[in-house]
Amino acid sequence: MSSESTQTAQRDTTQNRSEAAQIAADKLQQAGQHFVAEPAKDLLGVLRGYANDKPDVAAMWCFGLGLLVGWKLRG
């Protein structure tokens, strides 16, 4: 009788851990999607707004960054 109750307790513990792990994985996935996707959208929005307000400065930044990346890729 005690071995059956021990086995039942172990199965329940394993099932609870499995459910907890699934819930934690779902929560982490939701958090990851929010904290990765939302700031990226915000950053792109800020950059677009800056480019609309000051297109000449944005173009010079793009040119400078392209020059720097091209130089680094070459050497």
Secondary structure by P-SEA (a helix, b strand, c coil): caaaaaaaaaaaaaaaaaaaaaaaaaaaaaaaaaacaaaaaaaaaaaaaaaaacaaaaaaaaaaaaaaaaaaaac
